[in-house]
Amino acid sequence: MSTLTNPTTPSSVDLFEITRTDAPVPDEQREAALASPKFGTVFTEHMARITYSNESGWTGRRVEKYGPLLMDPATAVLHYGQEIFEGMKAYRHADGSVWTFRPRDNAARFTRSARRLALPELPEEDFLGAIEALVATDLAWVPSGEETSLYLRPFMYASETFLGVRPTLEAEFLVIASPVGPYFAGGVRPVSIWVDQEYHRAGAGGTGAAKCGGNYAASLLPQQLAYAKGFEQVCFLDASTNTQLEELGGMNVFVVHADGSVATPPVSGSILEGVTRSSILRLLTDAGHEVSERQIPLTELREGLADGSVREVFACGTAAVMTPIGRLASDDFDLTVGDGAAGPVTTRIRAELTDIQYGRATDRHGWLHRLA
């Protein structure tokens, strides 16, 4: 029951030159890859690409064979980290059609990220056109199994060859795609979270609101340390006071109270404004929940888990959609969330969101965008 979003800006898909691979993957090999896809390990046969220079602007819209990038050792991104990316999915519906979810919101965030990293801003029509052109070319790679999709990774990097601290004069924009199943091994189940009170993902005035690799790189050591303790993810606190919940390494966090009210940390310069987060806020409001975007002190969360006034905690993002949190711990506490299982609010809202994405429910907010 899908509805095609009324586009405010047409895509530039017709401007893309398509050059198909001269060595296509055999059907049986592709079907084997789609039968049980693991997250981010197999990639489709093509990639979309656009090139930028200060002199010519955005040119060379094309889809070409997926393959290594030729890069000079002095390429700016290798030295100064000037790069950004997005995460999206293409969903195959029961009638065989293929759709993506709120792509204009991803395009808008990509523009904000580019501005913060001093990269050239890509027109929305080119962002959409690249996705449409790539999915149309690699349509056979969109899986149809339960909880499967084609993960789309648009990204941009500083491609100018120079050493010197200044914004690049050249950039490359690409989109690659990977058939995926659930983000966490074992599927949708409660995960254990280590609340890190030593390291921080981002600080006020930094790049926390941009989707750039440096933010994720900053989360890797704390994540590694959490793994060593037996935990699956890390929750970061604010860098200013080290007392307020912010977000996980790659996901926003929500707290569900016994009275049905739901809270999530406010979008700030250090928290990424998630598209999934925004969608969940709308669905919670539609369902009659009192929703607040506010600071959540760690002490408040600990007390709520201990006295039962907090019933559920979940994380969300494009890759994992919604993930229930069953355990929260740190150096000075170790608490089970509710009974340790996925709670009813998490379960219901996740089902509603995925039903919309996969075309099993009416898209009453006009979030879906048809690709094929």
Secondary structure, 3 states (H helix, E strand, C coil): CCCCCCCCCCCCHHHCEECCCCCCCCHHHHHHHHHCCCCCCCCCCEEEEEEEECCCEEEEEEEEECCCCCCCCCEHHHHHCCEEECCEEEEECCCCCEEEECHHHHHHHHHHHHHHCCCCCCCHHHHHHHHHHHHHHCHHHCCCCCCCEEEEEEEEEECCECCCCCCCCEEEEEEEEEEECCCCCCCCCCEEEEEECCCCCCCCCCCCCCCCHHHHHHHHHHHHHHHHCCCCEEEEECCCCCCEEEEECCCEEEEEECCCCEEECCCCCCCCCCHHHHHHHHHHHHCCCCEEECCCEHHHHHHHHHHCCEEEEEEEECCCEEEEEEEEEECCEEEECCCCCCCHHHHHHHHHHHHHHCCCCCCCCCCEEECC
